[in-house]
Amino acid sequence: MFLKYRPDGSLVEVLDVKQLMDPFAACLSGRFHAGEEMQDPQSFTKTDLVFPSDEAMPRCWLDPAYHQG
């Protein structure tokens, strides 16, 4: 799955989708998708990522208390 890195618009390949959907995980493992060579994995803060369409991630992926209101 690919998301967009908000600060510069680069695409980020999500390496662990379970981290992405876990509301208790503030960061996830991914790598920039740029150039011809595969980039090294690094940690990304979920709040810095959006869908490629600029739509925000669902609240249930970011907030552990999403069901409380």
CHARMM internal coordinates of N, CA and C (Angstrom, degrees):
IC EDIT
DIST 1 N 1 CA 1.4451
DIST 1 CA 1 C 1.5228
ANGL 1 N 1 CA 1 C 108.03
DIST 1 C 2 N 1.3192
ANGL 1 CA 1 C 2 N 115.39
DIHE 1 N 1 CA 1 C 2 N 142.59
DIST 2 N 2 CA 1.4602
ANGL 1 C 2 N 2 CA 120.83
DIHE 1 CA 1 C 2 N 2 CA 178.99
DIST 2 CA 2 C 1.5263
ANGL 2 N 2 CA 2 C 110.34
DIHE 1 C 2 N 2 CA 2 C -114.75
DIST 2 C 3 N 1.3248
ANGL 2 CA 2 C 3 N 115.14
DIHE 2 N 2 CA 2 C 3 N 139.54
DIST 3 N 3 CA 1.4572
ANGL 2 C 3 N 3 CA 122.45
DIHE 2 CA 2 C 3 N 3 CA 173.78
DIST 3 CA 3 C 1.5213
ANGL 3 N 3 CA 3 C 107.80
DIHE 2 C 3 N 3 CA 3 C -126.59
DIST 3 C 4 N 1.3174
ANGL 3 CA 3 C 4 N 116.44
DIHE 3 N 3 CA 3 C 4 N 166.13
DIST 4 N 4 CA 1.4640
ANGL 3 C 4 N 4 CA 121.43
DIHE 3 CA 3 C 4 N 4 CA 179.53
DIST 4 CA 4 C 1.5231
ANGL 4 N 4 CA 4 C 108.98
DIHE 3 C 4 N 4 CA 4 C -103.34
DIST 4 C 5 N 1.3307
ANGL 4 CA 4 C 5 N 115.01
DIHE 4 N 4 CA 4 C 5 N 133.15
DIST 5 N 5 CA 1.4654
ANGL 4 C 5 N 5 CA 122.31
DIHE 4 CA 4 C 5 N 5 CA 176.56
DIST 5 CA 5 C 1.5239
ANGL 5 N 5 CA 5 C 107.11
DIHE 4 C 5 N 5 CA 5 C -79.94
DIST 5 C 6 N 1.3098
ANGL 5 CA 5 C 6 N 116.33
DIHE 5 N 5 CA 5 C 6 N 113.09
DIST 6 N 6 CA 1.4606
ANGL 5 C 6 N 6 CA 122.55
DIHE 5 CA 5 C 6 N 6 CA -172.60
DIST 6 CA 6 C 1.5327
ANGL 6 N 6 CA 6 C 114.64
DIHE 5 C 6 N 6 CA 6 C -56.00
DIST 6 C 7 N 1.3470
ANGL 6 CA 6 C 7 N 120.13
DIHE 6 N 6 CA 6 C 7 N -43.27
DIST 7 N 7 CA 1.4734
ANGL 6 C 7 N 7 CA 119.17
DIHE 6 CA 6 C 7 N 7 CA -176.51
DIST 7 CA 7 C 1.5347
ANGL 7 N 7 CA 7 C 115.64
DIHE 6 C 7 N 7 CA 7 C -59.18
DIST 7 C 8 N 1.3408
ANGL 7 CA 7 C 8 N 117.69
DIHE 7 N 7 CA 7 C 8 N -36.22
DIST 8 N 8 CA 1.4644
ANGL 7 C 8 N 8 CA 116.76
DIHE 7 CA 7 C 8 N 8 CA -177.43
DIST 8 CA 8 C 1.5384
ANGL 8 N 8 CA 8 C 114.68
DIHE 7 C 8 N 8 CA 8 C -131.09
DIST 8 C 9 N 1.3271
ANGL 8 CA 8 C 9 N 117.88
DIHE 8 N 8 CA 8 C 9 N 0.44
DIST 9 N 9 CA 1.4609
ANGL 8 C 9 N 9 CA 121.18
DIHE 8 CA 8 C 9 N 9 CA 176.72
DIST 9 CA 9 C 1.5160
ANGL 9 N 9 CA 9 C 115.49
DIHE 8 C 9 N 9 CA 9 C 81.69
DIST 9 C 10 N 1.3268
ANGL 9 CA 9 C 10 N 118.03
DIHE 9 N 9 CA 9 C 10 N 7.14
DIST 10 N 10 CA 1.4654
ANGL 9 C 10 N 10 CA 121.56
DIHE 9 CA 9 C 10 N 10 CA 179.28
DIST 10 CA 10 C 1.5209
ANGL 10 N 10 CA 10 C 110.72
DIHE 9 C 10 N 10 CA 10 C -71.74
DIST 10 C 11 N 1.3305
ANGL 10 CA 10 C 11 N 115.69
DIHE 10 N 10 CA 10 C 11 N 151.05
DIST 11 N 11 CA 1.4579
ANGL 10 C 11 N 11 CA 119.94
DIHE 10 CA 10 C 11 N 11 CA 175.22
DIST 11 CA 11 C 1.5179
ANGL 11 N 11 CA 11 C 110.27
DIHE 10 C 11 N 11 CA 11 C -83.67
DIST 11 C 12 N 1.3313
ANGL 11 CA 11 C 12 N 115.21
DIHE 11 N 11 CA 11 C 12 N 140.14
DIST 12 N 12 CA 1.4632
ANGL 11 C 12 N 12 CA 122.50
DIHE 11 CA 11 C 12 N 12 CA 179.29
DIST 12 CA 12 C 1.5194
ANGL 12 N 12 CA 12 C 107.90
DIHE 11 C 12 N 12 CA 12 C -122.00
DIST 12 C 13 N 1.3289
ANGL 12 CA 12 C 13 N 116.17
DIHE 12 N 12 CA 12 C 13 N 126.51
DIST 13 N 13 CA 1.4534
ANGL 12 C 13 N 13 CA 121.02
DIHE 12 CA 12 C 13 N 13 CA 174.80
DIST 13 CA 13 C 1.5247
ANGL 13 N 13 CA 13 C 108.22
DIHE 12 C 13 N 13 CA 13 C -84.85
DIST 13 C 14 N 1.3207
ANGL 13 CA 13 C 14 N 117.08
DIHE 13 N 13 CA 13 C 14 N 120.95
DIST 14 N 14 CA 1.4668
ANGL 13 C 14 N 14 CA 122.11
DIHE 13 CA 13 C 14 N 14 CA 178.97
DIST 14 CA 14 C 1.5236
ANGL 14 N 14 CA 14 C 107.71
DIHE 13 C 14 N 14 CA 14 C -78.65
DIST 14 C 15 N 1.3361
ANGL 14 CA 14 C 15 N 116.64
DIHE 14 N 14 CA 14 C 15 N 124.37
DIST 15 N 15 CA 1.4578
ANGL 14 C 15 N 15 CA 120.59
DIHE 14 CA 14 C 15 N 15 CA -176.85
DIST 15 CA 15 C 1.5271
ANGL 15 N 15 CA 15 C 112.59
DIHE 14 C 15 N 15 CA 15 C -91.21
DIST 15 C 16 N 1.3179
ANGL 15 CA 15 C 16 N 118.05
DIHE 15 N 15 CA 15 C 16 N -23.16
DIST 16 N 16 CA 1.4608
ANGL 15 C 16 N 16 CA 121.47
DIHE 15 CA 15 C 16 N 16 CA -179.88
DIST 16 CA 16 C 1.5261
ANGL 16 N 16 CA 16 C 108.89
DIHE 15 C 16 N 16 CA 16 C -134.11
DIST 16 C 17 N 1.3164
ANGL 16 CA 16 C 17 N 116.06
DIHE 16 N 16 CA 16 C 17 N 99.57
DIST 17 N 17 CA 1.4623
ANGL 16 C 17 N 17 CA 121.17
DIHE 16 CA 16 C 17 N 17 CA -176.94
DIST 17 CA 17 C 1.5295
ANGL 17 N 17 CA 17 C 111.06
DIHE 16 C 17 N 17 CA 17 C -65.74
DIST 17 C 18 N 1.3327
ANGL 17 CA 17 C 18 N 117.79
DIHE 17 N 17 CA 17 C 18 N -28.75
DIST 18 N 18 CA 1.4713
ANGL 17 C 18 N 18 CA 120.33
DIHE 17 CA 17 C 18 N 18 CA 178.06
DIST 18 CA 18 C 1.5267
ANGL 18 N 18 CA 18 C 110.85
DIHE 17 C 18 N 18 CA 18 C -62.90
DIST 18 C 19 N 1.3339
ANGL 18 CA 18 C 19 N 117.70
DIHE 18 N 18 CA 18 C 19 N -39.21
DIST 19 N 19 CA 1.4683
ANGL 18 C 19 N 19 CA 121.08
DIHE 18 CA 18 C 19 N 19 CA 175.94
DIST 19 CA 19 C 1.5186
ANGL 19 N 19 CA 19 C 110.36
DIHE 18 C 19 N 19 CA 19 C -62.64
DIST 19 C 20 N 1.3095
ANGL 19 CA 19 C 20 N 116.34
DIHE 19 N 19 CA 19 C 20 N -39.41
DIST 20 N 20 CA 1.4600
ANGL 19 C 20 N 20 CA 121.25
DIHE 19 CA 19 C 20 N 20 CA -179.21
DIST 20 CA 20 C 1.5253
ANGL 20 N 20 CA 20 C 111.14
DIHE 19 C 20 N 20 CA 20 C -60.85
DIST 20 C 21 N 1.3099
ANGL 20 CA 20 C 21 N 117.17
DIHE 20 N 20 CA 20 C 21 N -43.21
DIST 21 N 21 CA 1.4633
ANGL 20 C 21 N 21 CA 121.32
DIHE 20 CA 20 C 21 N 21 CA -176.27
DIST 21 CA 21 C 1.5246
ANGL 21 N 21 CA 21 C 114.01
DIHE 20 C 21 N 21 CA 21 C -86.19
DIST 21 C 22 N 1.3248
ANGL 21 CA 21 C 22 N 118.11
DIHE 21 N 21 CA 21 C 22 N -8.77
DIST 22 N 22 CA 1.4640
ANGL 21 C 22 N 22 CA 122.22
DIHE 21 CA 21 C 22 N 22 CA -179.28
DIST 22 CA 22 C 1.5313
ANGL 22 N 22 CA 22 C 109.75
DIHE 21 C 22 N 22 CA 22 C -81.98
DIST 22 C 23 N 1.3438
ANGL 22 CA 22 C 23 N 118.27
DIHE 22 N 22 CA 22 C 23 N 112.42
DIST 23 N 23 CA 1.4646
ANGL 22 C 23 N 23 CA 119.82
DIHE 22 CA 22 C 23 N 23 CA -178.10
DIST 23 CA 23 C 1.5325
ANGL 23 N 23 CA 23 C 113.55
DIHE 22 C 23 N 23 CA 23 C -68.00
DIST 23 C 24 N 1.3289
ANGL 23 CA 23 C 24 N 117.81
DIHE 23 N 23 CA 23 C 24 N -14.56
DIST 24 N 24 CA 1.4666
ANGL 23 C 24 N 24 CA 121.17
DIHE 23 CA 23 C 24 N 24 CA 179.10
DIST 24 CA 24 C 1.5271
ANGL 24 N 24 CA 24 C 112.36
DIHE 23 C 24 N 24 CA 24 C -88.12
DIST 24 C 25 N 1.3240
ANGL 24 CA 24 C 25 N 117.68
DIHE 24 N 24 CA 24 C 25 N -9.51
DIST 25 N 25 CA 1.4653
ANGL 24 C 25 N 25 CA 122.27
DIHE 24 CA 24 C 25 N 25 CA 177.88
DIST 25 CA 25 C 1.5277
ANGL 25 N 25 CA 25 C 108.61
DIHE 24 C 25 N 25 CA 25 C -95.51
DIST 25 C 26 N 1.3276
ANGL 25 CA 25 C 26 N 116.85
DIHE 25 N 25 CA 25 C 26 N 116.17
DIST 26 N 26 CA 1.4683
ANGL 25 C 26 N 26 CA 121.57
DIHE 25 CA 25 C 26 N 26 CA -179.09
DIST 26 CA 26 C 1.5256
ANGL 26 N 26 CA 26 C 111.86
DIHE 25 C 26 N 26 CA 26 C -81.07
DIST 26 C 27 N 1.3317
ANGL 26 CA 26 C 27 N 116.58
DIHE 26 N 26 CA 26 C 27 N -21.70
DIST 27 N 27 CA 1.4575
ANGL 26 C 27 N 27 CA 121.94
DIHE 26 CA 26 C 27 N 27 CA -178.41
DIST 27 CA 27 C 1.5213
ANGL 27 N 27 CA 27 C 109.99
DIHE 26 C 27 N 27 CA 27 C -127.13
DIST 27 C 28 N 1.3230
ANGL 27 CA 27 C 28 N 115.09
DIHE 27 N 27 CA 27 C 28 N 163.91
DIST 28 N 28 CA 1.4533
ANGL 27 C 28 N 28 CA 119.80
DIHE 27 CA 27 C 28 N 28 CA 175.85
DIST 28 CA 28 C 1.5179
ANGL 28 N 28 CA 28 C 109.41
DIHE 27 C 28 N 28 CA 28 C -141.67
DIST 28 C 29 N 1.3068
ANGL 28 CA 28 C 29 N 114.96
DIHE 28 N 28 CA 28 C 29 N 160.79
DIST 29 N 29 CA 1.4532
ANGL 28 C 29 N 29 CA 121.56
DIHE 28 CA 28 C 29 N 29 CA 179.87
DIST 29 CA 29 C 1.5281
ANGL 29 N 29 CA 29 C 109.39
DIHE 28 C 29 N 29 CA 29 C -91.21
DIST 29 C 30 N 1.3214
ANGL 29 CA 29 C 30 N 115.70
DIHE 29 N 29 CA 29 C 30 N 131.59
DIST 30 N 30 CA 1.4512
ANGL 29 C 30 N 30 CA 120.08
DIHE 29 CA 29 C 30 N 30 CA -179.41
DIST 30 CA 30 C 1.5126
ANGL 30 N 30 CA 30 C 110.57
DIHE 29 C 30 N 30 CA 30 C -160.38
DIST 30 C 31 N 1.3257
ANGL 30 CA 30 C 31 N 115.08
DIHE 30 N 30 CA 30 C 31 N 179.17
DIST 31 N 31 CA 1.4740
ANGL 30 C 31 N 31 CA 119.45
DIHE 30 CA 30 C 31 N 31 CA 176.14
DIST 31 CA 31 C 1.5181
ANGL 31 N 31 CA 31 C 108.84
DIHE 30 C 31 N 31 CA 31 C -146.32
DIST 31 C 32 N 1.3186
ANGL 31 CA 31 C 32 N 114.42
DIHE 31 N 31 CA 31 C 32 N 145.64
DIST 32 N 32 CA 1.4567
ANGL 31 C 32 N 32 CA 119.57
DIHE 31 CA 31 C 32 N 32 CA 177.32
DIST 32 CA 32 C 1.5196
ANGL 32 N 32 CA 32 C 109.34
DIHE 31 C 32 N 32 CA 32 C -63.56
DIST 32 C 33 N 1.3082
ANGL 32 CA 32 C 33 N 116.10
DIHE 32 N 32 CA 32 C 33 N 142.79
DIST 33 N 33 CA 1.4548
ANGL 32 C 33 N 33 CA 122.35
DIHE 32 CA 32 C 33 N 33 CA 177.86
DIST 33 CA 33 C 1.5241
ANGL 33 N 33 CA 33 C 106.58
DIHE 32 C 33 N 33 CA 33 C -107.03
DIST 33 C 34 N 1.3333
ANGL 33 CA 33 C 34 N 115.17
DIHE 33 N 33 CA 33 C 34 N 87.24
DIST 34 N 34 CA 1.4611
ANGL 33 C 34 N 34 CA 120.39
DIHE 33 CA 33 C 34 N 34 CA -176.57
DIST 34 CA 34 C 1.5186
ANGL 34 N 34 CA 34 C 109.53
DIHE 33 C 34 N 34 CA 34 C -149.52
DIST 34 C 35 N 1.3073
ANGL 34 CA 34 C 35 N 116.07
DIHE 34 N 34 CA 34 C 35 N 144.81
DIST 35 N 35 CA 1.4550
ANGL 34 C 35 N 35 CA 120.41
DIHE 34 CA 34 C 35 N 35 CA 178.45
DIST 35 CA 35 C 1.5227
ANGL 35 N 35 CA 35 C 112.03
DIHE 34 C 35 N 35 CA 35 C 74.57
DIST 35 C 36 N 1.3216
ANGL 35 CA 35 C 36 N 115.53
DIHE 35 N 35 CA 35 C 36 N -174.21
DIST 36 N 36 CA 1.4583
ANGL 35 C 36 N 36 CA 121.30
DIHE 35 CA 35 C 36 N 36 CA -177.52
DIST 36 CA 36 C 1.5194
ANGL 36 N 36 CA 36 C 112.37
DIHE 35 C 36 N 36 CA 36 C -89.93
DIST 36 C 37 N 1.3169
ANGL 36 CA 36 C 37 N 117.79
DIHE 36 N 36 CA 36 C 37 N -23.62
DIST 37 N 37 CA 1.4617
ANGL 36 C 37 N 37 CA 121.04
DIHE 36 CA 36 C 37 N 37 CA -178.23
DIST 37 CA 37 C 1.5232
ANGL 37 N 37 CA 37 C 110.16
DIHE 36 C 37 N 37 CA 37 C -94.56
DIST 37 C 38 N 1.3371
ANGL 37 CA 37 C 38 N 114.97
DIHE 37 N 37 CA 37 C 38 N 145.63
DIST 38 N 38 CA 1.4576
ANGL 37 C 38 N 38 CA 120.05
DIHE 37 CA 37 C 38 N 38 CA 177.83
DIST 38 CA 38 C 1.5296
ANGL 38 N 38 CA 38 C 109.12
DIHE 37 C 38 N 38 CA 38 C -69.81
DIST 38 C 39 N 1.3200
ANGL 38 CA 38 C 39 N 116.17
DIHE 38 N 38 CA 38 C 39 N 130.14
DIST 39 N 39 CA 1.4599
ANGL 38 C 39 N 39 CA 121.80
DIHE 38 CA 38 C 39 N 39 CA -178.18
DIST 39 CA 39 C 1.5268
ANGL 39 N 39 CA 39 C 110.52
DIHE 38 C 39 N 39 CA 39 C -80.72
DIST 39 C 40 N 1.3165
ANGL 39 CA 39 C 40 N 116.75
DIHE 39 N 39 CA 39 C 40 N 158.82
DIST 40 N 40 CA 1.4597
ANGL 39 C 40 N 40 CA 121.65
DIHE 39 CA 39 C 40 N 40 CA 177.99
DIST 40 CA 40 C 1.5211
ANGL 40 N 40 CA 40 C 110.13
DIHE 39 C 40 N 40 CA 40 C -73.37
DIST 40 C 41 N 1.3401
ANGL 40 CA 40 C 41 N 117.44
DIHE 40 N 40 CA 40 C 41 N 143.60
DIST 41 N 41 CA 1.4681
ANGL 40 C 41 N 41 CA 120.25
DIHE 40 CA 40 C 41 N 41 CA 176.48
DIST 41 CA 41 C 1.5227
ANGL 41 N 41 CA 41 C 111.32
DIHE 40 C 41 N 41 CA 41 C -64.30
DIST 41 C 42 N 1.3132
ANGL 41 CA 41 C 42 N 115.49
DIHE 41 N 41 CA 41 C 42 N 149.00
DIST 42 N 42 CA 1.4602
ANGL 41 C 42 N 42 CA 121.57
DIHE 41 CA 41 C 42 N 42 CA 175.69
DIST 42 CA 42 C 1.5224
ANGL 42 N 42 CA 42 C 108.80
DIHE 41 C 42 N 42 CA 42 C -150.57
DIST 42 C 43 N 1.3055
ANGL 42 CA 42 C 43 N 115.83
DIHE 42 N 42 CA 42 C 43 N 171.54
DIST 43 N 43 CA 1.4617
ANGL 42 C 43 N 43 CA 122.15
DIHE 42 CA 42 C 43 N 43 CA -178.44
DIST 43 CA 43 C 1.5303
ANGL 43 N 43 CA 43 C 109.36
DIHE 42 C 43 N 43 CA 43 C -94.28
DIST 43 C 44 N 1.3374
ANGL 43 CA 43 C 44 N 115.82
DIHE 43 N 43 CA 43 C 44 N 135.55
DIST 44 N 44 CA 1.4574
ANGL 43 C 44 N 44 CA 122.14
DIHE 43 CA 43 C 44 N 44 CA 178.46
DIST 44 CA 44 C 1.5238
ANGL 44 N 44 CA 44 C 108.75
DIHE 43 C 44 N 44 CA 44 C -123.67
DIST 44 C 45 N 1.3195
ANGL 44 CA 44 C 45 N 116.65
DIHE 44 N 44 CA 44 C 45 N 137.84
DIST 45 N 45 CA 1.4539
ANGL 44 C 45 N 45 CA 121.59
DIHE 44 CA 44 C 45 N 45 CA 173.63
DIST 45 CA 45 C 1.5232
ANGL 45 N 45 CA 45 C 107.85
DIHE 44 C 45 N 45 CA 45 C -75.78
DIST 45 C 46 N 1.3300
ANGL 45 CA 45 C 46 N 116.22
DIHE 45 N 45 CA 45 C 46 N 132.41
DIST 46 N 46 CA 1.4656
ANGL 45 C 46 N 46 CA 119.93
DIHE 45 CA 45 C 46 N 46 CA -176.59
DIST 46 CA 46 C 1.5255
ANGL 46 N 46 CA 46 C 112.87
DIHE 45 C 46 N 46 CA 46 C -60.11
DIST 46 C 47 N 1.3083
ANGL 46 CA 46 C 47 N 117.95
DIHE 46 N 46 CA 46 C 47 N -32.37
DIST 47 N 47 CA 1.4644
ANGL 46 C 47 N 47 CA 120.32
DIHE 46 CA 46 C 47 N 47 CA -178.88
DIST 47 CA 47 C 1.5268
ANGL 47 N 47 CA 47 C 112.13
DIHE 46 C 47 N 47 CA 47 C -68.57
DIST 47 C 48 N 1.3370
ANGL 47 CA 47 C 48 N 117.40
DIHE 47 N 47 CA 47 C 48 N -15.58
DIST 48 N 48 CA 1.4691
ANGL 47 C 48 N 48 CA 121.63
DIHE 47 CA 47 C 48 N 48 CA 177.66
DIST 48 CA 48 C 1.5303
ANGL 48 N 48 CA 48 C 112.31
DIHE 47 C 48 N 48 CA 48 C -88.50
DIST 48 C 49 N 1.3345
ANGL 48 CA 48 C 49 N 117.21
DIHE 48 N 48 CA 48 C 49 N 1.40
DIST 49 N 49 CA 1.4588
ANGL 48 C 49 N 49 CA 121.04
DIHE 48 CA 48 C 49 N 49 CA -175.51
DIST 49 CA 49 C 1.5216
ANGL 49 N 49 CA 49 C 111.54
DIHE 48 C 49 N 49 CA 49 C -117.54
DIST 49 C 50 N 1.3164
ANGL 49 CA 49 C 50 N 116.11
DIHE 49 N 49 CA 49 C 50 N 143.66
DIST 50 N 50 CA 1.4652
ANGL 49 C 50 N 50 CA 123.37
DIHE 49 CA 49 C 50 N 50 CA 175.08
DIST 50 CA 50 C 1.5285
ANGL 50 N 50 CA 50 C 107.05
DIHE 49 C 50 N 50 CA 50 C -137.85
DIST 50 C 51 N 1.3262
ANGL 50 CA 50 C 51 N 116.57
DIHE 50 N 50 CA 50 C 51 N 168.41
DIST 51 N 51 CA 1.4564
ANGL 50 C 51 N 51 CA 120.13
DIHE 50 CA 50 C 51 N 51 CA 173.82
DIST 51 CA 51 C 1.5257
ANGL 51 N 51 CA 51 C 108.78
DIHE 50 C 51 N 51 CA 51 C -68.58
DIST 51 C 52 N 1.3403
ANGL 51 CA 51 C 52 N 118.16
DIHE 51 N 51 CA 51 C 52 N 155.70
DIST 52 N 52 CA 1.4727
ANGL 51 C 52 N 52 CA 120.07
DIHE 51 CA 51 C 52 N 52 CA 179.82
DIST 52 CA 52 C 1.5267
ANGL 52 N 52 CA 52 C 114.05
DIHE 51 C 52 N 52 CA 52 C -55.48
DIST 52 C 53 N 1.3303
ANGL 52 CA 52 C 53 N 117.64
DIHE 52 N 52 CA 52 C 53 N -23.13
DIST 53 N 53 CA 1.4682
ANGL 52 C 53 N 53 CA 121.60
DIHE 52 CA 52 C 53 N 53 CA 178.28
DIST 53 CA 53 C 1.5309
ANGL 53 N 53 CA 53 C 112.34
DIHE 52 C 53 N 53 CA 53 C -82.95
DIST 53 C 54 N 1.3321
ANGL 53 CA 53 C 54 N 117.20
DIHE 53 N 53 CA 53 C 54 N 5.33
DIST 54 N 54 CA 1.4719
ANGL 53 C 54 N 54 CA 125.71
DIHE 53 CA 53 C 54 N 54 CA -176.83
DIST 54 CA 54 C 1.5303
ANGL 54 N 54 CA 54 C 112.98
DIHE 53 C 54 N 54 CA 54 C 73.79
DIST 54 C 55 N 1.3192
ANGL 54 CA 54 C 55 N 117.32
DIHE 54 N 54 CA 54 C 55 N 10.17
DIST 55 N 55 CA 1.4588
ANGL 54 C 55 N 55 CA 120.95
DIHE 54 CA 54 C 55 N 55 CA 175.68
DIST 55 CA 55 C 1.5268
ANGL 55 N 55 CA 55 C 108.53
DIHE 54 C 55 N 55 CA 55 C -77.85
DIST 55 C 56 N 1.3165
ANGL 55 CA 55 C 56 N 116.06
DIHE 55 N 55 CA 55 C 56 N 137.67
DIST 56 N 56 CA 1.4637
ANGL 55 C 56 N 56 CA 121.12
DIHE 55 CA 55 C 56 N 56 CA 179.67
DIST 56 CA 56 C 1.5296
ANGL 56 N 56 CA 56 C 110.57
DIHE 55 C 56 N 56 CA 56 C -69.16
DIST 56 C 57 N 1.3220
ANGL 56 CA 56 C 57 N 115.42
DIHE 56 N 56 CA 56 C 57 N 155.81
DIST 57 N 57 CA 1.4631
ANGL 56 C 57 N 57 CA 120.04
DIHE 56 CA 56 C 57 N 57 CA 176.54
DIST 57 CA 57 C 1.5234
ANGL 57 N 57 CA 57 C 109.83
DIHE 56 C 57 N 57 CA 57 C -69.85
DIST 57 C 58 N 1.3160
ANGL 57 CA 57 C 58 N 117.78
DIHE 57 N 57 CA 57 C 58 N 153.93
DIST 58 N 58 CA 1.4663
ANGL 57 C 58 N 58 CA 120.23
DIHE 57 CA 57 C 58 N 58 CA 178.62
DIST 58 CA 58 C 1.5317
ANGL 58 N 58 CA 58 C 111.39
DIHE 57 C 58 N 58 CA 58 C -61.11
DIST 58 C 59 N 1.2936
ANGL 58 CA 58 C 59 N 115.40
DIHE 58 N 58 CA 58 C 59 N 144.44
DIST 59 N 59 CA 1.4690
ANGL 58 C 59 N 59 CA 120.95
DIHE 58 CA 58 C 59 N 59 CA -178.58
DIST 59 CA 59 C 1.5299
ANGL 59 N 59 CA 59 C 111.89
DIHE 58 C 59 N 59 CA 59 C -59.70
DIST 59 C 60 N 1.3373
ANGL 59 CA 59 C 60 N 117.24
DIHE 59 N 59 CA 59 C 60 N -32.27
DIST 60 N 60 CA 1.4626
ANGL 59 C 60 N 60 CA 120.46
DIHE 59 CA 59 C 60 N 60 CA -178.91
DIST 60 CA 60 C 1.5306
ANGL 60 N 60 CA 60 C 112.23
DIHE 59 C 60 N 60 CA 60 C -68.17
DIST 60 C 61 N 1.3277
ANGL 60 CA 60 C 61 N 118.74
DIHE 60 N 60 CA 60 C 61 N -13.19
DIST 61 N 61 CA 1.4613
ANGL 60 C 61 N 61 CA 122.05
DIHE 60 CA 60 C 61 N 61 CA 174.95
DIST 61 CA 61 C 1.5230
ANGL 61 N 61 CA 61 C 111.83
DIHE 60 C 61 N 61 CA 61 C -89.85
DIST 61 C 62 N 1.3332
ANGL 61 CA 61 C 62 N 117.55
DIHE 61 N 61 CA 61 C 62 N -14.51
DIST 62 N 62 CA 1.4591
ANGL 61 C 62 N 62 CA 121.72
DIHE 61 CA 61 C 62 N 62 CA -173.54
DIST 62 CA 62 C 1.5294
ANGL 62 N 62 CA 62 C 114.31
DIHE 61 C 62 N 62 CA 62 C -114.58
DIST 62 C 63 N 1.3053
ANGL 62 CA 62 C 63 N 117.49
DIHE 62 N 62 CA 62 C 63 N -31.80
DIST 63 N 63 CA 1.4603
ANGL 62 C 63 N 63 CA 122.25
DIHE 62 CA 62 C 63 N 63 CA -170.98
DIST 63 CA 63 C 1.5308
ANGL 63 N 63 CA 63 C 111.02
DIHE 62 C 63 N 63 CA 63 C -117.15
DIST 63 C 64 N 1.3434
ANGL 63 CA 63 C 64 N 118.21
DIHE 63 N 63 CA 63 C 64 N 112.90
DIST 64 N 64 CA 1.4646
ANGL 63 C 64 N 64 CA 119.96
DIHE 63 CA 63 C 64 N 64 CA -179.99
DIST 64 CA 64 C 1.5302
ANGL 64 N 64 CA 64 C 113.56
DIHE 63 C 64 N 64 CA 64 C -61.53
DIST 64 C 65 N 1.3170
ANGL 64 CA 64 C 65 N 118.31
DIHE 64 N 64 CA 64 C 65 N -21.64
DIST 65 N 65 CA 1.4696
ANGL 64 C 65 N 65 CA 121.79
DIHE 64 CA 64 C 65 N 65 CA -178.82
DIST 65 CA 65 C 1.5329
ANGL 65 N 65 CA 65 C 111.02
DIHE 64 C 65 N 65 CA 65 C -104.18
DIST 65 C 66 N 1.3227
ANGL 65 CA 65 C 66 N 117.51
DIHE 65 N 65 CA 65 C 66 N 26.88
DIST 66 N 66 CA 1.4658
ANGL 65 C 66 N 66 CA 120.85
DIHE 65 CA 65 C 66 N 66 CA -176.07
DIST 66 CA 66 C 1.5248
ANGL 66 N 66 CA 66 C 113.01
DIHE 65 C 66 N 66 CA 66 C -59.37
DIST 66 C 67 N 1.2998
ANGL 66 CA 66 C 67 N 118.59
DIHE 66 N 66 CA 66 C 67 N -31.01
DIST 67 N 67 CA 1.4610
ANGL 66 C 67 N 67 CA 122.11
DIHE 66 CA 66 C 67 N 67 CA -176.41
DIST 67 CA 67 C 1.5330
ANGL 67 N 67 CA 67 C 113.29
DIHE 66 C 67 N 67 CA 67 C -79.48
DIST 67 C 68 N 1.3171
ANGL 67 CA 67 C 68 N 116.79
DIHE 67 N 67 CA 67 C 68 N -6.38
DIST 68 N 68 CA 1.4693
ANGL 67 C 68 N 68 CA 120.09
DIHE 67 CA 67 C 68 N 68 CA -179.07
DIST 68 CA 68 C 1.5283
ANGL 68 N 68 CA 68 C 113.17
DIHE 67 C 68 N 68 CA 68 C -92.20
DIST 68 C 69 N 1.2796
ANGL 68 CA 68 C 69 N 117.14
DIHE 68 N 68 CA 68 C 69 N 2.64
DIST 69 N 69 CA 1.4460
ANGL 68 C 69 N 69 CA 116.36
DIHE 68 CA 68 C 69 N 69 CA 175.05
DIST 69 CA 69 C 1.4368
ANGL 69 N 69 CA 69 C 114.78
DIHE 68 C 69 N 69 CA 69 C 132.46
END
COOR INIT
IC SEED 1 N 1 CA 1 C
IC BUILD
